[in-house]
Amino acid sequence: MNEDKLQKLLWSIAIPGFGQLLNRKIFKGIIFIFLEFLINYNSNLNASIMLSFNGKVNEAIEVTNYQWLLFYPCVYVFAMWDAVREAKGENPPFYYLPFVLGAYLGTVGIIYSRSLTIFTILLGPVFLGIIFFIFGIFLGNSIRYILNKKHF
């Protein structure tokens, strides 16, 4: 990944929409920033994060509005993908796979964070979503590597 793409990716990780602003896609960037704040506020994500980091996972589950939180991984990851796609430089084949699997598995992690398992007791919606997201990124990169090896 070239330096421009990495910069846009890192700014999109900080706040969805910042990568688009750096790519001079102002309207799209404002939309992503608006969606970030809308979903964050309506899902009570910040309260859930604070409670999760303080070990109060059951309280984090109670304050979380899952109807809104389930949108978050997809919007967040789509903003990252879009910022990288629009940045200067060539996009390698299948570069989207880590983003797609990260968003999908991050959402699955949030869904299963309400189940009564050891994962719920220890992790809750924030940490389980992040762990599944990271697993999706690694899985997507692995599949991309295999496909590129066979394709080229």
C-alpha atoms as a printed R data frame, in Angstrom:
    type eleno elety resid chain resno       x       y       z
1   ATOM     1    CA   MET     A     1   0.000   0.000   0.000
2   ATOM     2    CA   ASN     A     2   1.446   3.341  -0.982
3   ATOM     3    CA   GLU     A     3   1.840   6.218   1.454
4   ATOM     4    CA   ASP     A     4  -1.177   8.168   0.166
5   ATOM     5    CA   LYS     A     5  -3.515   5.196   0.547
6   ATOM     6    CA   LEU     A     6  -2.163   4.411   4.009
7   ATOM     7    CA   GLN     A     7  -2.673   8.018   5.107
8   ATOM     8    CA   LYS     A     8  -6.290   8.014   3.893
9   ATOM     9    CA   LEU     A     9  -6.909   4.643   5.557
10  ATOM    10    CA   LEU     A    10  -5.527   5.804   8.909
11  ATOM    11    CA   TRP     A    11  -7.576   9.021   8.848
12  ATOM    12    CA   SER     A    12 -10.680   6.982   8.031
13  ATOM    13    CA   ILE     A    13  -9.938   4.729  10.977
14  ATOM    14    CA   ALA     A    14  -9.788   7.822  13.198
15  ATOM    15    CA   ILE     A    15 -13.159   9.150  11.998
16  ATOM    16    CA   PRO     A    16 -15.076   7.825   9.007
17  ATOM    17    CA   GLY     A    17 -15.226  10.620   6.443
18  ATOM    18    CA   PHE     A    18 -11.813  12.163   7.110
19  ATOM    19    CA   GLY     A    19 -10.240  10.101   4.322
20  ATOM    20    CA   GLN     A    20 -12.884  11.375   1.924
21  ATOM    21    CA   LEU     A    21 -12.179  14.964   2.963
22  ATOM    22    CA   LEU     A    22  -8.474  14.395   2.258
23  ATOM    23    CA   ASN     A    23  -9.454  12.973  -1.147
24  ATOM    24    CA   ARG     A    24 -11.388  16.223  -1.730
25  ATOM    25    CA   LYS     A    25 -14.722  14.388  -1.778
26  ATOM    26    CA   ILE     A    26 -16.291  16.937   0.561
27  ATOM    27    CA   PHE     A    27 -19.954  15.951   0.263
28  ATOM    28    CA   LYS     A    28 -19.205  12.256   0.699
29  ATOM    29    CA   GLY     A    29 -16.936  13.016   3.661
30  ATOM    30    CA   ILE     A    30 -19.602  15.085   5.387
31  ATOM    31    CA   ILE     A    31 -22.153  12.290   4.842
32  ATOM    32    CA   PHE     A    32 -19.823   9.715   6.443
33  ATOM    33    CA   ILE     A    33 -19.055  12.018   9.385
34  ATOM    34    CA   PHE     A    34 -22.783  12.633   9.866
35  ATOM    35    CA   LEU     A    35 -23.497   8.885   9.748
36  ATOM    36    CA   GLU     A    36 -20.683   8.238  12.242
37  ATOM    37    CA   PHE     A    37 -22.158  10.666  14.756
38  ATOM    38    CA   LEU     A    38 -25.753   9.573  14.103
39  ATOM    39    CA   ILE     A    39 -25.037   5.875  14.610
40  ATOM    40    CA   ASN     A    40 -22.649   6.516  17.496
41  ATOM    41    CA   TYR     A    41 -25.202   8.646  19.337
42  ATOM    42    CA   ASN     A    42 -28.247   6.448  18.709
43  ATOM    43    CA   SER     A    43 -26.452   3.202  19.547
44  ATOM    44    CA   ASN     A    44 -24.970   4.627  22.784
45  ATOM    45    CA   LEU     A    45 -21.600   3.434  21.527
46  ATOM    46    CA   ASN     A    46 -19.482   5.768  23.669
47  ATOM    47    CA   ALA     A    47 -21.237   4.659  26.867
48  ATOM    48    CA   SER     A    48 -20.827   1.041  25.801
49  ATOM    49    CA   ILE     A    49 -17.111   1.598  25.153
50  ATOM    50    CA   MET     A    50 -16.584   3.255  28.535
51  ATOM    51    CA   LEU     A    51 -18.425   0.514  30.389
52  ATOM    52    CA   SER     A    52 -16.613  -2.233  28.452
53  ATOM    53    CA   PHE     A    53 -13.195  -0.746  29.180
54  ATOM    54    CA   ASN     A    54 -14.116  -0.561  32.863
55  ATOM    55    CA   GLY     A    55 -15.093  -4.235  32.934
56  ATOM    56    CA   LYS     A    56 -18.839  -3.588  33.236
57  ATOM    57    CA   VAL     A    57 -19.802  -5.730  30.268
58  ATOM    58    CA   ASN     A    58 -23.354  -6.510  31.415
59  ATOM    59    CA   GLU     A    59 -24.056  -2.794  31.807
60  ATOM    60    CA   ALA     A    60 -22.524  -2.156  28.378
61  ATOM    61    CA   ILE     A    61 -24.892  -4.711  26.865
62  ATOM    62    CA   GLU     A    62 -27.859  -3.067  28.598
63  ATOM    63    CA   VAL     A    63 -27.105   0.487  27.371
64  ATOM    64    CA   THR     A    64 -26.317  -0.559  23.807
65  ATOM    65    CA   ASN     A    65 -29.008  -0.052  21.187
66  ATOM    66    CA   TYR     A    66 -28.259  -2.993  18.903
67  ATOM    67    CA   GLN     A    67 -30.666  -1.819  16.202
68  ATOM    68    CA   TRP     A    68 -28.317   1.102  15.563
69  ATOM    69    CA   LEU     A    69 -25.008  -0.524  16.464
70  ATOM    70    CA   LEU     A    70 -25.373  -3.177  13.770
71  ATOM    71    CA   PHE     A    71 -24.986  -0.429  11.139
72  ATOM    72    CA   TYR     A    72 -21.683   0.765  12.567
73  ATOM    73    CA   PRO     A    73 -19.193  -1.829  11.199
74  ATOM    74    CA   CYS     A    74 -20.541  -1.542   7.668
75  ATOM    75    CA   VAL     A    75 -20.494   2.267   7.570
76  ATOM    76    CA   TYR     A    76 -17.116   2.405   9.299
77  ATOM    77    CA   VAL     A    77 -15.462  -0.127   6.995
78  ATOM    78    CA   PHE     A    78 -17.150   1.201   3.859
79  ATOM    79    CA   ALA     A    79 -15.708   4.645   4.626
80  ATOM    80    CA   MET     A    80 -12.237   3.107   5.000
81  ATOM    81    CA   TRP     A    81 -12.575   1.152   1.747
82  ATOM    82    CA   ASP     A    82 -13.879   4.175  -0.147
83  ATOM    83    CA   ALA     A    83 -11.048   6.396   1.094
84  ATOM    84    CA   VAL     A    84  -8.437   3.846  -0.008
85  ATOM    85    CA   ARG     A    85 -10.189   3.277  -3.342
86  ATOM    86    CA   GLU     A    86 -10.241   7.016  -4.113
87  ATOM    87    CA   ALA     A    87  -6.649   7.677  -3.010
88  ATOM    88    CA   LYS     A    88  -3.806   8.023  -5.509
89  ATOM    89    CA   GLY     A    89  -2.208   4.826  -6.697
90  ATOM    90    CA   GLU     A    90  -3.247   1.525  -8.153
91  ATOM    91    CA   ASN     A    91  -5.675  -0.772  -6.377
92  ATOM    92    CA   PRO     A    92  -4.421  -4.361  -6.463
93  ATOM    93    CA   PRO     A    93  -6.807  -7.165  -7.418
94  ATOM    94    CA   PHE     A    94  -9.158  -8.309  -4.672
95  ATOM    95    CA   TYR     A    95  -8.025  -5.505  -2.327
96  ATOM    96    CA   TYR     A    96 -11.630  -5.129  -1.139
97  ATOM    97    CA   LEU     A    97 -11.808  -8.610   0.443
98  ATOM    98    CA   PRO     A    98 -10.333  -7.652   3.852
99  ATOM    99    CA   PHE     A    99 -12.782  -4.755   4.088
100 ATOM   100    CA   VAL     A   100 -15.798  -6.886   3.157
101 ATOM   101    CA   LEU     A   101 -14.962  -9.714   5.548
102 ATOM   102    CA   GLY     A   102 -14.013  -7.250   8.300
103 ATOM   103    CA   ALA     A   103 -17.386  -5.509   8.055
104 ATOM   104    CA   TYR     A   104 -19.310  -8.765   7.848
105 ATOM   105    CA   LEU     A   105 -17.559 -10.509  10.730
106 ATOM   106    CA   GLY     A   106 -17.554  -7.338  12.848
107 ATOM   107    CA   THR     A   107 -21.335  -7.268  12.514
108 ATOM   108    CA   VAL     A   108 -21.540 -10.986  13.342
109 ATOM   109    CA   GLY     A   109 -19.435 -10.325  16.464
110 ATOM   110    CA   ILE     A   110 -21.895  -7.667  17.588
111 ATOM   111    CA   ILE     A   111 -24.839  -9.975  16.954
112 ATOM   112    CA   TYR     A   112 -23.358 -12.770  19.058
113 ATOM   113    CA   SER     A   113 -22.257 -10.440  21.851
114 ATOM   114    CA   ARG     A   114 -25.750 -10.678  23.366
115 ATOM   115    CA   SER     A   115 -25.683 -14.451  23.658
116 ATOM   116    CA   LEU     A   116 -25.177 -15.953  27.080
117 ATOM   117    CA   THR     A   117 -21.687 -17.332  26.559
118 ATOM   118    CA   ILE     A   118 -18.286 -16.853  28.111
119 ATOM   119    CA   PHE     A   119 -17.569 -14.342  25.339
120 ATOM   120    CA   THR     A   120 -20.447 -12.134  26.475
121 ATOM   121    CA   ILE     A   121 -19.317 -12.161  30.075
122 ATOM   122    CA   LEU     A   122 -15.763 -11.206  29.142
123 ATOM   123    CA   LEU     A   123 -16.066  -9.131  25.986
124 ATOM   124    CA   GLY     A   124 -19.474  -7.604  25.260
125 ATOM   125    CA   PRO     A   125 -20.474  -5.790  22.063
126 ATOM   126    CA   VAL     A   126 -17.409  -3.573  21.737
127 ATOM   127    CA   PHE     A   127 -14.583  -6.051  22.181
128 ATOM   128    CA   LEU     A   128 -16.289  -8.996  20.468
129 ATOM   129    CA   GLY     A   129 -17.096  -6.801  17.460
130 ATOM   130    CA   ILE     A   130 -13.478  -5.633  17.283
131 ATOM   131    CA   ILE     A   131 -12.070  -9.159  17.616
132 ATOM   132    CA   PHE     A   132 -14.349 -10.497  14.881
133 ATOM   133    CA   PHE     A   133 -13.472  -7.471  12.712
134 ATOM   134    CA   ILE     A   134  -9.738  -8.131  13.081
135 ATOM   135    CA   PHE     A   135 -10.288 -11.802  12.301
136 ATOM   136    CA   GLY     A   136 -12.208 -10.751   9.166
137 ATOM   137    CA   ILE     A   137  -9.317  -8.525   8.062
138 ATOM   138    CA   PHE     A   138  -6.819 -11.384   8.471
139 ATOM   139    CA   LEU     A   139  -9.133 -13.858   6.751
140 ATOM   140    CA   GLY     A   140  -9.758 -11.433   3.886
141 ATOM   141    CA   ASN     A   141  -6.032 -10.814   3.427
142 ATOM   142    CA   SER     A   142  -5.369 -14.558   3.425
143 ATOM   143    CA   ILE     A   143  -8.043 -15.200   0.800
144 ATOM   144    CA   ARG     A   144  -6.777 -12.254  -1.245
145 ATOM   145    CA   TYR     A   145  -3.249 -13.633  -1.121
146 ATOM   146    CA   ILE     A   146  -4.416 -17.084  -2.279
147 ATOM   147    CA   LEU     A   147  -6.557 -15.632  -5.088
148 ATOM   148    CA   ASN     A   148  -3.762 -13.360  -6.295
149 ATOM   149    CA   LYS     A   149  -1.319 -16.265  -6.274
150 ATOM   150    CA   LYS     A   150  -3.680 -18.388  -8.395
151 ATOM   151    CA   HIS     A   151  -4.949 -15.519 -10.553
152 ATOM   152    CA   PHE     A   152  -1.583 -14.084 -11.528
